[in-house]
Amino acid sequence: MNMNRRRFNPFPPFRPGLGLAVLLALAVLLAGASCEDEHEHVFSPVWTHDGSFHWHVATCCPGVEKDKAPHSWDARGTCTVCGRFDASALLDVDASGNVSVKQGREGSLPAVLVIPGKIGGAEVKGIGNYAFIDCKDLTDVTIPEGVTSIGDGAFFRCSGLTSVTIPDGVISIAKEAFAHCVGLTGVTIPNGVTSIGESAFFGCKGLTGVTIPGSVTSIRGQAFRNCTSLTGVTIPEGVTSIGNSAFMGCAGLTGVTIPGSVTRIENSAFRDCPGLTNLTVNRYAPGGPNETPSLGKFVFTGSQNIATVSVPAGAGEAYRKATGWSVFGDRIKDPHTHTYSDAWTSDDAYHWHAATCGHGVVADKAPHAWDDGVVTTAATTEAAGVRTFTCTVCGKTKAENIPVLHAHTYSDAWTSDDAYHWHAATCGHGVVKDKAPHAWDDGVCTTCGAVDYSHFLDISSAGSVSANKSTITSFPFDPSDPDPTFAIPASIGGVRVTSIGDGAFRDCKGLKGGVTIPEGVTSIGDSAFLGCDGLTSVTIPNGVTSIGESAFFGCAGLTGVTIPDSVTSIGSDAFAHCTGLTDVTIPNSVTVLGSAAFSGCRGLTGVTIPGSVTRIENWAFMNCKRLKGVTIPNGVTSIGESAFFDCEDLTDVTISGSVTSIEFSAFRDCPGLTNVTVNRYAPGNPDEITSLGADAFAGCPIAAIKVPADAVDAYRKAENWREFKDKIGEQ
């Protein structure tokens, strides 16, 4: 039987007892009936649903339905039958109305998320802090009307997000709100937002365009940093400041318009934007405190391709003189049309057309284009001649002497600078021959043998130098020199070398012979030459103040080092396991001698410790097996744990009166140590005598310990000294 087919008889047979009320009800039913006498219902293919059920409604008869059933929810809160989304299954709303994804349900969100205005009866007023952090499956988000704020990191690292709809009611976008949404290509910020938070769109590498409304008054630090696909941005009138690094690293940015309301552009705001060629700045407030926008440091550093800076009419000179703006010089353009003289003005090097309009600008400035010259006075064997050159553009002339006629002689050896090589005259005349640019091949000129150090060394903008680990192995040492020297240049690529960086030459096995560190270097970094076992000597210039931790660790071939008087600190393990080192003098400027600084220097026979050192740190000279004698100077107050442990050849030690403590195992296992002199005796002081740690001389064949005459009894009774009481005597 077809349950969707029915007959409708408008005139049912009259039954006895049927009252008037029933007849009236039937009449009403007849008046509202819309079905034909015999009728098959037609249903919508689209599901109708509420919070609990879904069904198909008839398109022919009101109130008729079929297939009604409860929803069948999946893990993403979506009915698998009708597609209804139940936001309360995945989202929470806190007491303040801030929505966020439920903990543990981040991976269950649908790709296209329409956040409802109410969830579980609670009105959604904001997007909570880090509400959707790392929801990488989200591709499209619609934020509901009624939301006024987007919290800190709300969509942080939603890498799949390509589109977001922000309603007009939003007034604040907090820090990191969309940071690292690398798939986001465009965003419209609604009018009403007053501040774009710090790092709000940091690292949105797919972002090609952004609309900033006039309601915004400040663009916070790093707001659009590293938005590498952003090509253009217009900052609206009303913005007064552009924060630190706001557009730093926007490599695709080609043009920027800055409104007249901006009074301050902070540090690095447009740094490293190499594609930026056109800049329009609309502020000019003559006579005011902010006549032009003030600039922080490094605002346009690395944005070297800016060709034009357009400024308001009459503002050109103010910008050319303003701090920070002046570097753009003639690239600053205002609507004024300069007029120039037709006549050339010149000096010895350049020619130009000077402005006739009163502005100190020039046009067509260029170096002179000298012709080949003509001999105006011929040279003889007795007198020099003169050759006169004329600029083919402006007509300026210059004269050069022609030397007395002479057969020049030239050196067979090449002379060179950074760019050229030549044979210099040996006859006393300042002439050269065969001058030509270097022909570089792997950092070496194939003609003259000059070395391009920038091929083998890297340098930071701050002057910290380090080896290029991929090329340093091919450095052209002279194969005939048994002890070559690698001289680090004072500058590389125009940048002065000021420090040897951390790990700069670490494990450079190809580095052999000596290394000369240039004047101007002030520090040698941690592990700078660690593991360079081919290194035999190092020249450290005066001016270096610190030698870092493990700076020369394991340089087994290093036989000698001179530490200059400028050094104040030597880091831990600085020369540890330099087994070829035989002698070292620590200058009186050193106040810090790090732990294990010379441990394992098995060839070290002598060391001079200055009085400026107040403590000999733990393990400082441990395993220095050839060390024969040590004098601990006045000024040292303590000798650390195992400081001279296992110094096999050590026979005599003199300890100054300033030393108040000798710590655990300080001279342990020194099988040659027989004589110790201790000079401290300060009666009445808490440290009357030098305290002795446990096992300080364990394994040492001590024959005599000499102390001040009045201190003999005190030492014989003191802890750990008393075991040597029969060997303690007066000096």
DASULNOR-V788865 format. One record per residue. PHI is phi in radians with two decimals (999 if undefined). Layout:
phi=PHI
phi=PHI
//
This chain:
phi=999
phi=-1.38
phi=-1.28
phi=-1.63
phi=-1.94
phi=-2.62
phi=-1.73
phi=-2.22
phi=-1.82
phi=-1.26
phi=-2.23
phi=-1.17
phi=-1.11
phi=-1.28
phi=-1.93
phi=-1.03
phi=1.56
phi=-1.22
phi=-1.42
phi=-1.12
phi=-1.13
phi=-1.17
phi=-1.09
phi=-1.10
phi=-1.10
phi=-1.15
phi=-1.11
phi=-1.10
phi=-1.03
phi=-1.06
phi=-1.13
phi=-1.67
phi=-1.26
phi=-2.06
phi=-1.35
phi=-1.32
phi=-0.99
phi=-2.30
phi=-2.69
phi=-1.86
phi=-1.21
phi=-1.99
phi=-2.02
phi=-1.17
phi=-1.27
phi=-1.49
phi=-1.32
phi=-1.82
phi=-2.67
phi=-2.26
phi=-1.17
phi=-2.08
phi=-2.26
phi=-2.36
phi=-2.84
phi=-1.81
phi=-1.72
phi=-1.26
phi=-1.58
phi=-1.88
phi=-2.37
phi=-1.04
phi=1.49
phi=-1.72
phi=-2.54
phi=-2.57
phi=1.03
phi=-1.21
phi=-2.74
phi=-1.15
phi=-1.12
phi=-2.01
phi=-1.38
phi=-1.74
phi=-1.13
phi=-1.63
phi=1.33
phi=-2.05
phi=-1.21
phi=-1.28
phi=-1.72
phi=-1.82
phi=1.49
phi=-1.12
phi=-1.75
phi=-1.81
phi=-1.04
phi=-1.15
phi=-1.32
phi=-2.09
phi=-2.08
phi=-2.02
phi=-2.18
phi=-1.44
phi=-1.11
phi=-1.59
phi=1.54
phi=-1.54
phi=-1.60
phi=-2.73
phi=-1.27
phi=-1.15
phi=-1.04
phi=1.55
phi=-1.86
phi=-1.01
phi=-1.45
phi=-1.74
phi=-1.14
phi=-1.23
phi=-1.09
phi=-1.80
phi=-2.00
phi=-1.84
phi=-1.33
phi=-1.26
phi=-1.25
phi=-2.35
phi=-2.32
phi=1.00
phi=1.50
phi=-1.64
phi=-1.35
phi=-1.49
phi=-1.99
phi=-2.77
phi=-1.71
phi=-1.19
phi=-1.04
phi=0.95
phi=-1.03
phi=-2.16
phi=-0.98
phi=1.08
phi=-1.45
phi=-1.25
phi=-1.46
phi=-1.16
phi=-2.03
phi=-2.54
phi=-2.24
phi=-1.99
phi=-1.61
phi=-1.32
phi=-1.02
phi=1.81
phi=-1.35
phi=-1.99
phi=-2.52
phi=-2.04
phi=-1.33
phi=-0.93
phi=0.98
phi=-0.95
phi=-2.10
phi=-0.99
phi=1.04
phi=-1.43
phi=-1.18
phi=-1.56
phi=-1.19
phi=-1.95
phi=-2.57
phi=-2.47
phi=-1.88
phi=-1.87
phi=-1.28
phi=-1.14
phi=-1.33
phi=-1.20
phi=-2.01
phi=-2.50
phi=-2.04
phi=-1.39
phi=-1.08
phi=1.04
phi=-0.97
phi=-2.14
phi=-1.03
phi=1.10
phi=-1.49
phi=-1.21
phi=-1.59
phi=-1.20
phi=-1.82
phi=-2.71
phi=-2.63
phi=-1.94
phi=-1.54
phi=-1.20
phi=-1.20
phi=2.29
phi=-1.20
phi=-1.76
phi=-2.54
phi=-1.69
phi=-1.13
phi=-1.02
phi=1.05
phi=-0.99
phi=-2.13
phi=-0.94
phi=1.28
phi=-1.41
phi=-1.22
phi=-1.60
phi=-1.21
phi=-1.77
phi=-2.62
phi=-2.55
phi=-1.87
phi=-1.78
phi=-1.37
phi=-1.23
phi=-1.31
phi=-1.27
phi=-1.90
phi=-2.57
phi=-1.89
phi=-1.26
phi=-0.95
phi=1.07
phi=-0.98
phi=-2.16
phi=-1.09
phi=1.07
phi=-1.48
phi=-1.20
phi=-1.67
phi=-1.16
phi=-1.78
phi=-2.70
phi=-2.59
phi=-1.97
phi=-1.59
phi=-1.31
phi=-1.06
phi=2.07
phi=-1.20
phi=-1.86
phi=-2.57
phi=-2.05
phi=-1.30
phi=-0.92
phi=0.99
phi=-0.99
phi=-2.13
phi=-1.08
phi=1.34
phi=-1.44
phi=-1.14
phi=-1.54
phi=-1.18
phi=-1.92
phi=-2.55
phi=-2.40
phi=-2.00
phi=-1.92
phi=-1.30
phi=-1.20
phi=-1.34
phi=-1.30
phi=-1.87
phi=-2.56
phi=-2.06
phi=-1.40
phi=-0.88
phi=1.06
phi=-0.98
phi=-2.14
phi=-1.26
phi=0.99
phi=-1.98
phi=-1.16
phi=-1.48
phi=-1.25
phi=-2.02
phi=-2.22
phi=-2.26
phi=-2.00
phi=-2.13
phi=-1.74
phi=-1.53
phi=-2.72
phi=-2.19
phi=-1.00
phi=1.50
phi=-1.50
phi=-1.19
phi=-2.12
phi=-1.01
phi=-2.20
phi=-1.04
phi=-1.34
phi=-1.98
phi=-1.36
phi=-1.43
phi=1.03
phi=-1.00
phi=-2.06
phi=-1.06
phi=1.42
phi=-1.87
phi=-1.37
phi=-1.75
phi=-1.15
phi=-1.69
phi=-2.42
phi=-2.04
phi=-1.56
phi=-2.23
phi=-1.12
phi=-0.97
phi=1.45
phi=-1.63
phi=-0.95
phi=-1.13
phi=-1.06
phi=-1.21
phi=-1.15
phi=-1.74
phi=-1.30
phi=-1.03
phi=1.58
phi=-1.36
phi=-1.06
phi=-1.12
phi=-1.43
phi=0.82
phi=-1.22
phi=-1.30
phi=-1.40
phi=-2.12
phi=-2.11
phi=-1.13
phi=-1.13
phi=-1.74
phi=-1.24
phi=-2.00
phi=-2.26
phi=-1.21
phi=-1.29
phi=-1.39
phi=-1.43
phi=-1.92
phi=-2.66
phi=-2.23
phi=-1.18
phi=-1.96
phi=-2.27
phi=-2.32
phi=-2.85
phi=-1.76
phi=-1.45
phi=-1.21
phi=-1.84
phi=-1.66
phi=1.70
phi=-1.55
phi=-1.43
phi=-2.01
phi=-2.31
phi=-2.23
phi=1.05
phi=-1.21
phi=-2.76
phi=-1.13
phi=-1.07
phi=-1.86
phi=-1.34
phi=-1.39
phi=-1.31
phi=1.39
phi=-2.21
phi=-1.38
phi=-1.68
phi=-2.43
phi=-1.30
phi=-1.37
phi=-2.20
phi=-1.28
phi=-1.85
phi=-2.44
phi=-1.31
phi=-1.86
phi=-2.31
phi=-2.03
phi=-1.88
phi=-1.92
phi=-2.21
phi=-1.24
phi=-1.28
phi=-1.73
phi=-1.84
phi=1.50
phi=-1.12
phi=-2.06
phi=-2.52
phi=-2.03
phi=-2.26
phi=-1.26
phi=-1.76
phi=-1.04
phi=-0.90
phi=-0.95
phi=-2.87
phi=-1.57
phi=-1.17
phi=-2.04
phi=-2.22
phi=-1.22
phi=-1.27
phi=-1.39
phi=-1.44
phi=-1.91
phi=-2.63
phi=-2.21
phi=-1.15
phi=-1.98
phi=-2.27
phi=-2.33
phi=-2.86
phi=-1.73
phi=-1.48
phi=-1.20
phi=-1.82
phi=-1.66
phi=1.69
phi=-1.61
phi=-1.46
phi=-1.99
phi=-2.38
phi=-2.41
phi=1.06
phi=-1.23
phi=-2.74
phi=-1.14
phi=-1.08
phi=-1.88
phi=-1.37
phi=-2.52
phi=0.94
phi=1.45
phi=-2.21
phi=-1.26
phi=-1.28
phi=-1.64
phi=-1.87
phi=1.48
phi=-1.05
phi=-1.94
phi=-1.64
phi=-1.12
phi=-1.16
phi=-1.34
phi=-1.83
phi=-2.20
phi=-1.88
phi=-2.43
phi=-1.46
phi=-1.13
phi=-1.51
phi=1.65
phi=-1.51
phi=-1.75
phi=-2.66
phi=-1.28
phi=-1.44
phi=-1.11
phi=-1.49
phi=-2.08
phi=-1.06
phi=-1.16
phi=-1.80
phi=-1.06
phi=-1.42
phi=-1.15
phi=-1.24
phi=-1.12
phi=-1.51
phi=-1.64
phi=-1.24
phi=-2.39
phi=-1.22
phi=-2.14
phi=-1.73
phi=-1.69
phi=-1.21
phi=-1.22
phi=-1.25
phi=-2.58
phi=-2.34
phi=1.02
phi=1.48
phi=-1.81
phi=-1.18
phi=-1.43
phi=-2.06
phi=-2.71
phi=-1.67
phi=-1.18
phi=-1.02
phi=1.12
phi=-0.98
phi=-2.11
phi=-1.00
phi=0.98
phi=-1.41
phi=-1.14
phi=-1.38
phi=-1.33
phi=-2.38
phi=1.43
phi=-1.71
phi=-2.17
phi=-1.94
phi=-1.60
phi=-1.32
phi=-1.03
phi=1.83
phi=-1.34
phi=-1.96
phi=-2.62
phi=-1.98
phi=-1.26
phi=-1.05
phi=1.01
phi=-1.00
phi=-2.11
phi=-0.94
phi=1.35
phi=-1.46
phi=-1.31
phi=-1.57
phi=-1.29
phi=-1.89
phi=-2.67
phi=-2.48
phi=-1.88
phi=-1.83
phi=-1.37
phi=-1.14
phi=2.15
phi=-1.21
phi=-1.85
phi=-2.48
phi=-2.02
phi=-1.25
phi=-1.05
phi=1.00
phi=-0.99
phi=-2.13
phi=-0.97
phi=1.29
phi=-1.40
phi=-1.13
phi=-1.50
phi=-1.23
phi=-1.83
phi=-2.71
phi=-2.59
phi=-1.90
phi=-1.66
phi=-1.27
phi=-1.18
phi=-1.36
phi=-1.26
phi=-1.93
phi=-2.48
phi=-2.10
phi=-1.25
phi=-1.01
phi=1.05
phi=-0.96
phi=-2.10
phi=-1.05
phi=1.08
phi=-1.50
phi=-1.21
phi=-1.58
phi=-1.21
phi=-1.89
phi=-2.64
phi=-2.59
phi=-2.01
phi=-1.61
phi=-1.22
phi=-1.22
phi=-1.39
phi=-1.29
phi=-1.94
phi=-2.15
phi=-2.05
phi=-1.14
phi=-1.08
phi=1.00
phi=-1.00
phi=-2.16
phi=-1.11
phi=1.32
phi=-1.45
phi=-1.20
phi=-1.64
phi=-1.21
phi=-1.80
phi=-2.57
phi=-2.54
phi=-1.90
phi=-1.79
phi=-1.44
phi=-1.26
phi=-1.24
phi=-1.37
phi=-1.66
phi=-2.55
phi=-1.62
phi=-1.22
phi=-0.92
phi=1.08
phi=-0.94
phi=-2.19
phi=-1.04
phi=1.13
phi=-1.48
phi=-1.16
phi=-1.68
phi=-1.15
phi=-1.73
phi=-2.58
phi=-2.38
phi=-2.00
phi=-1.55
phi=-1.38
phi=-1.12
phi=2.10
phi=-1.24
phi=-1.87
phi=-2.64
phi=-2.03
phi=-1.25
phi=-1.02
phi=0.99
phi=-1.03
phi=-2.13
phi=-1.00
phi=1.11
phi=-1.56
phi=-1.07
phi=-1.57
phi=-1.18
phi=-2.00
phi=-2.34
phi=-2.35
phi=-2.02
phi=-1.97
phi=-1.24
phi=-1.23
phi=-1.40
phi=-1.31
phi=-1.76
phi=-2.63
phi=-2.03
phi=-1.55
phi=-0.81
phi=1.03
phi=-0.98
phi=-2.10
phi=-1.10
phi=0.98
phi=-1.81
phi=-1.18
phi=-1.76
phi=-1.36
phi=-2.06
phi=-2.17
phi=-2.24
phi=-2.01
phi=-2.08
phi=-1.80
phi=-1.50
phi=-2.74
phi=-2.28
phi=-1.03
phi=1.59
phi=-1.59
phi=-1.04
phi=-1.81
phi=-1.07
phi=-2.25
phi=-1.27
phi=-1.32
phi=-2.13
phi=-1.34
phi=-1.06
phi=1.04
phi=-1.04
phi=-2.06
phi=-1.07
phi=1.39
phi=-1.93
phi=-1.41
phi=-1.06
phi=-1.77
phi=-2.66
phi=-2.12
phi=-1.72
phi=-2.27
phi=-0.99
phi=-0.97
phi=-1.34
phi=-1.79
phi=-0.99
phi=-1.12
phi=-1.05
phi=-1.19
phi=-1.14
phi=-1.67
phi=-1.28
phi=-0.98
phi=1.26
phi=-1.33
phi=-1.08
phi=-1.21
phi=-1.93
phi=-1.02
phi=-1.31
phi=-1.88
phi=-1.51
phi=-2.53
phi=-1.38
phi=-1.27
//
